[in-house]
Each structure stands twice: as structure tokens, then as C-alpha cells.
């Protein structure tokens, strides 16, 4: 029978083999004590198996609260565990409960993180994956040999519908490809969702009729499931092309329900990610996380950015970008969304370390706070990415582009 394989990074004061066996037992047929129904036949079919253990370093102190054993080192290791697909079929919530459920509370561990997982090809028969991905997103935005250039409405919340429309008009005039609501903007007292969608889409449709370019706007539909469906339908009615979902707030089943509609590009915002990942020995690592989102059909997924304003290291961001671009189940492409304190200056290191333009590259302040205005902010980003792909340096592009030179003066940390 086909099996699912999960890799964990663990820390324990106990014998690693015994601790791993507890993990496998607790997350399948076992519990803290033998029960009469757990026969040898049942365990052969349904028990999880420890497939591999790789011992790493040890530490004298536990990484997170747990069993404290005096004068005992806390051993770290990578552990691979597998489960038969028969345990959960193709029920994703139960699968996640198995791979990430109570095991975080098992007393044998003072650290545990799901690092990655491998799913059998049979999942392709049950999960369609992203409908659009990077290719569909680029086609919709009429972008080819560069990243999609995007921005976020700022201030995040507080602008009226009229103020937002004015800003959208200026961004469209600037040549932007993609605009999105901030995750904090749903339907506020001075910017009701329906009013905002209708007013913004009127501007986008008019620009498309005039120029042939349809700017992608990601409206934040995050809500209860029925209300999300109503908001989704409104965007379709207004001839929009994208909806944004705060995937950690809405949850797997809610996000999949929206992805399954298949009419709009789904922009997955991972706000709350630090809660899931920031501790090195707790939560889930991005290579595993992005596979779940690809499975349910998210088309675009945030990965943070080089020299970002948050805690994540550049190496971690690069790993995230590359994991999104690596084929999963033979395809299931998803667009990495680079954001967080970005301006044109980070394009050079981003391209150098990833060698790809298959990105949605978003700059909020990097465009809106450009000293020469938003139009120059968009131009500066385009010039930066062109120079990065051509192998030019920041200094060389600054000499050729007044808009980018102004960005360097405004945003450079040097």
C-alpha cells in the first residue's frame, strides 16, 4: 500500500529510537498504554513506521518547555516516519492532524518541527492543484521575461473607497502589473468590500479597454466560508482576475473551497507564519508548508524577501523560493510572492541566488514612497530587474536609470 513519508527535526532527553517510536505510535494505532484491540494484524496495516534516524548535535538545555532531566543532554536528530494512505485516504485535514497533531504535545520531545513530506502520485487523482500558478498569473498580467511587479495598498487600512481608487489610478498609470489589498483590509467602516470592488474594477476595466492591459487586483475575501463565496462571486461578476485569502486564518478546508472554484487566481497570504515557523524547533518548515498549499490549489504564495523587514534570514527566503519552483507531484506550479521591505536594490541578490524571474515581486513603500512618485517607483523596479538579469551591478543600473538612482538614495542601507 502507498505510504506518506514525513521528516521531522526533533530534540529529546530520552533515547531517540524510543522517542521516535512513541511519535509513530501516538500518531497512528498506539496510545500511552497497550489496548486490547491493537492486534499484530492491525499494527501491520495501520501503524506508522520509523524509517530513518540521523543523530545530530545535543544541547544541555531544552529548546522549549518539556521534561527536564537533571544532568541529561538533549539530543537532536532528523527522523523520518511513514504512514499508510489507508489511515486517512485523501482527507487532507485528517492527514495534517496525523502529521502535525498531538505530537507537538508529546512529553518525550523538547523540540519538534515538520521539515518536509513526500506524497504518492495517487494524490494527483484527488487534488487538482493550482489552476493558474506562475504561468497563468504572468499571462493574465501580460508579463513575460521579468517578474510580475506588484504593490500593496498603503496605508493598510483607513483609506476611503475614493482614496483607494485615486491611488489605484496612479498605480495603473505608473505601469503596475499587480495590486493587492493589505491583509488587514476586509470591509472597514469607510471602505465596504462591495463598494471597493465595484469602484476599483471600473477603473481596471476602463484601462483594459483603453490600453489592452488588465492589471491584476487581489481583493481580500478572507471571511466565513459562505461570505467568502459571495465575495468571490462578486469579483467574477465585476470581471476581476484575483482573490486574496489569508490562508492561516481561513484554514485548509476554507481555502480549498475557494481554490476549487477555478475562475480566479488565488493569492495566498501567509500572515501568522511566524507563529508556525519562527522557533527553530517548533512548527513547520516552509518546504512542507508550501506543498500543502499547492495541493489545495493556491496559485501565489508569500515567501518573504531578501533583506526583509522581518526576522527571516536570506538563506531561508532563498530556500522558500526554490521549494516553490521545484516540481511537486510532477507539476503543481505556484508563484513565489517576494515581499516585505522590498525595493529595486534587492532584485540583484534575489536573482543572483535564485536565477529566476518566475516571481511576483511586491514593493509597498518601495513604490509608493519613491521620491519621484509611484510611477518612478514602478519604473525603478523594472530597471532594477532588467539590470539584475543582464548581470549589471546596482551602481551600473543607477548610472543608467534616474528612477533607480533615486531609489538607491532613498532606500539603500549603505
N, C-alpha and C positions, 0 to 999 in steps of 0.2 A: 504494500500500500504506500502511496506517496506520503512524504513527510515534509514538514516545515522545519527549517533549521534557524535557530536564533543564537546570536553571540552576545555574551554579557561580559562586562568588566566588573569584577566583584572584589570585595575586601571582607575578610573574616578572621576572627581569632581562633577558629576551630580548624580541624583538618579539612583541607579544601575538598577532597574527594567526598567526605561525608556531608559537608555543607552543600555541595553541588547535587548530591543525591537527594537531600531534603528539598532543594528547589524543584527538582524534577518530580518528586513525589507529590509535593504540595500543589503543584500546578497541573496535576493530572489525576491519577486514581487514588493517591495516598492522602493521609492526614497525620496528625501527631501520634496516632496510635493505630495498631492493626485493627481492622474491622472485618467481620466475618465474610462480607461479600467480595472482598478483594482477593479473588482466586488467582492462581497462576495463569489460567487461561485469560482472565480479564486483563491482568497486567501485561501479558504478552501482546495483547491487541491495543490497549489504550494507555499504558504507562508511558510517560516521557522517558527519553534515554539521554544520559550524559555521553556525548560523542567525543569530546576532547577537552583536555585541561592543559593550559600553558601557565606555569608559575611565573610570576613577575617579581617585583620588589616587595618589601614589607616595611611597616611603619610602627613605631612604638605607641602611637595614639590613634584612636578610631576617627575616621573621617566624619561620620555622623553618629548621633547617639545610638547606642545598642548595648550588647552585652560587654561589660568591662571586666576583663580577667587580669588580675594583677600579675605583673612580670611576664606577660604574654604578648608576643608580636602579632600584628595584624597583617596577615598575608594577603597580597593582591594577586589576581590571576585573571586570565581570559578563559571563559568556559563556554563551550558550545553544547546546546541541548536541542533535541528534536522531538517533534510530536507527530503522530499520525493525523492526516487530514480527516480521518474518521471521527476524531474527537469533536470537531466543530463544523465539519462540512465547509461551506463557503460563507459562513456567518461571521462577518468582519468584527462586530462588537464582541462576540464570544472569543474570537481569535485574539483580539487585543487584551481581553480580560485574562486570557491564558498567558500571553507573553509579557504582560505588564501589570497584572492584577495584584493579588495579595503578596506576591513575592517581595515587594518593597518593604513589607512589614515583618518578614520572617526574621526572628531574633538572631539567627546564625550570621546575619550579614550586618556589617557596619558600613557598607557601601555596595551599591548595585546599579548598573546602568545598562540598558539595552543598546548595543552598539550597531547591530545590523541584523538582517534576516534574509533568508532565501525562501522563495515560494515556488512551488512546482508550476509547470506550464499550464496545468489544468485550470488555474485561476483565470486564464485568458477567456475561458468559456463563460465565466460568470461576472467578470468585471471588464467593462469596455475601455476603461482608462480615459485619459484626456481626449476630448473631441477635437481641440484645436492645437494646443501646445504652442511651441515657439514658431513653427512654420505657419500655422493658421493665424497666430497673433500678428506676425510680420506681414502676411498677405493682407489682413484686414486693415493694417496701418499703412500699406503700400511702402514698406521698408524692405530693403534687400541687403546690401553689403555693409551694414553697420548695425549697432544695437537700436532697438526702439528707444527713443528719447522721451522720457516722461517726467511728470511733476505731480505734486500733491497740493490740493487747495490749502493755502495758509492765509490767515490764522486757521487752525484746525477746526474750530467751532466759533460761532459768533457772527459770521458774515450773514447778511440777509440774502435772499434769493437774488435780488437785484445786484448786490455787491458781487456775488459769486458769478453771475452772468457777465458782468463787466470784466472780471478777471479772466474768465474763460475766453471771452472775445479777444483780449490782449494776447493770451497764450496761443490761440489759434492763429492770430496774425503773425506771431513770432515763429510759426512753423513747427509747433509741438506735435508729437505723434500720439501722446497718451496723457490723460489727466485722470486723477482719481480723488474721490472723497477721502478725507482722513478717516481712520477707524473710529474716531470719536464722534464723527458726524453721522447721525442716523436720520432723525426727523426732529429737529430742535424747534423751540418756540417761535423763532423768526425765520426758519427755513424748513417748512414741511416737505417731506420727501416727494410727494406727488408734484407739488408746485415746482420744486427744484428740477426734477427730471424733465418735466414738460418745457420749462424755460430754457434749460441747457440744450436739450435735444433740438429745439427750434433753431438755435444758433448753429449747432453742428450740422443739421440738415441743410441749412441755407449755405453754409460754407462748402459743403459737399457739392451742392448744385452749381455753385459758382466756380469751384476750383477742381472738383473731381476727387479731392482728398477727404476721407472720412476719419476724423480724429476719434480715437477710442477713449471713451469716458467710463471709468469703473465706478458705478453708483453703489454705495454701501447698503446692501439689502439685509444685513445681519439682523435677525429678529426671530420670533416664534415661527415655526415651520409654515403654517397657513399664511401668515402675513408675509413671509419671505416669498412664497409663491405668488401672492398678489403683486408684490413689488417687482418681481421678475417679469410677470406678465405685462406690467405697465411699461417696463423698459423695452420689451419686444414690440409692444403696440406703438411706442414712440420711435421705433426703428433704431434703438441703441444696439451696441455690439458687445457690451461687457457688464458684468455684475461682480461686485466685490463681496466676499464673505470672510468674516473673522472666524477662521476655521476652528480655533481652540475654544471659542465662546459658543459657537453653534453646535459643534460636535460632529462626529463622523457620519451618523445617520442623516442628520440635517443637511450637512454639506453634500453628501452623495445624492440626496433627493433633488437638490438644486442642479448638481452636475448632470444628473440623468436627463434633464430636460433637453440639453443638447442644442439650444438655439443661441446661447450667449457664451462668450469666453468667460471663464470663471477665474477671477483674480483672488488667489488665496493669501490672505494676510495672517501672519502667524503671531500677532500680538499675544503676549503671555508666554512667548518662547523661553525667556529667561527662567521662568518658573519650572519649566520642563527640563532645562538643559544646563543652566549656569553652573551648578555644582558638578565637579568632575567625576564624582562617584554617586550620582543620583539622577534618575530620569531616563532620558532617551537621547541618543546621538542623532545628528541630522541625517546620515545615510539611511537609517531605519525609518525615521520620521517621513522623509520625502517619498519613500516607497509607498507608505500608507496613503499619502495624499495623491500620488499618481494612480494608485489602484482605484480610488473612488472617483477620479476624473478631474481633479484640479488642473487647470491649464497653466497658470502662472503662480509661482511660489516665492515668497521673500527669502533671501539668503544673507541679508546684511550687506556690508560693503567694505572695501579696503579703507583703512584709516577711518573707520566709522566712529560715530559719537557714542557708541555703546561699549560694552565690556569685551565683545568677542574679538579674538585675535585674527590677524590677516590670514594666517595659515588655516584657521578653522573656516573662514569665509571661502577661501580657495577650494578647500575640500568639499564644502557645500555646493559650490557652483559645479565642480566636476562631477559630483554624485548625481546632480540633476541631469547632466548631459550624457551620463553613462546609460546605455540601453537597459531597460528593465522589462522582463518578460518579452524580450525581442523588440521592444519599442517603447510605447507609453511615454512619449516625449513630453517634457514640461519645461516651461520657460523660467530660468532663474531670474528673480527680480532683485537687482542690486540697488540698495537704498541706504539711508542713514548717514547724513552729513556729507553727501557726495557733491562734488563739482568736477569740472573737467580734469583737474590735476590728478585724480585717482585713476583716470582712464588708462594711463600709461602702465602703471603697475598691474592693474587688473588684466589688461591684455597680455602683458609680458608673462604673467603667471598662469593664465588660463588658455591663451591662444584661441579665443573665440569671440565672435560678435553676436552669438546667439543669446542675447540678453535683453531684458527690459531694464534700462539704466535710468534710474529716477533721481532727480535732484529737486528738492523743495527750495530751501534757501539759496542753493547754488544757482537757481534760475531766477527766482522771484526777488532775491536780494542783490542781483548783479548791479554794479554801479551805473551801467549804461541802460538798465531796464531789462524786462523779461525777454524781449526779442533778442538782445545781445547775449543773454544768458543761454538761450537755446542754441544760438549760432556758435558760442564758445564751446559748448559741449560737442557739437557736431565736428568742429575743427579739431578739438582735442582727440576725439576718437579716430578721425581720419589720419592725424599725425601719428597716433599710437600704432595703428595698423601698418603705416608706412615705415615705422622704425625710427621716427624722429623723437627728439628729446623735448621736454617741457620748454626749455629755452628756445629751441628752434621753432616750435609752433608759436610761441609768444612773439617771436620776431616777425612771423608771417601774418598773425591774426591780432588785430587791435582788441577784438572782443575777448579773446582768450588771455591776452596780456593783462587786461583789466581784471579778469578773474584771478589771475596769479597774484596781483597786488592786493585784491580784496580777501581772498580765501587761503592763500598759502600760509603754512605754519612756519616757513623758513624766515 
